[in-house]
Amino acid sequence: MLRSIVLLVLLASCLAQDNNRGTVKVHADSSADPDRKNEPHVSCDFYVQGFGFRDPSGTLRFFTWAPTGDGTPITPTGDNLVWTGTPDGDGEFDFLKGPYQLPAGHYRVNVYTDDGHPGGNSSQKAKSKVFWVDECAAPPPPPPAPTCSNAGQACSSYAPCCAYLACNAYTGLCA
């Protein structure tokens, strides 16, 4: 009898959370290796990827998060916040959204489904992921310009001049 009651409670719990299936990951590239990799520290452009959602569409909402934020909603630049999933072959839906950009700090992304969480209803639990955005890495400096030291030297097809010099036809020297 007790076993039956426990099974009924577990079944009811599973059915009540049926629309809340899925997992969400944040990563730095449009493809992650392994496929469901989560990178809690991203820089500049980042992507949000969802797997196994029961509903085919929904929205994303971003929030500043402690210790650098206070839960205030924030809209990143980049892609829009509406997602449409693609069937995963098991009756569930996966999505990839991004790239997004946010200032350096700590954030939370909530994933809402249109059927399970209409209008992004914050009173209903959404799937979420907390992550850090690091300062954007500075681009590498350009390579130094090549130096050329054959100005004034004899030139021929065997000893050509540097790219920005020409072989003077009268003197036979690089100039």
Secondary structure, DSSP 8 states (H G I E B T S, - for coil): -HHHHHHHHHHHHHHHTGGG--EEEEESSSS-SSTT---SEEESSEEEEEEEESSSEEEEEEEE-TTT--S-EE--EES-SEEE-EE-SSS-EEEEEEEEE--SEEEEEEEEETTTSGGG-TTS--EEEEEEEE----------------TTSB--SSS---TT--B-TTT-BB-
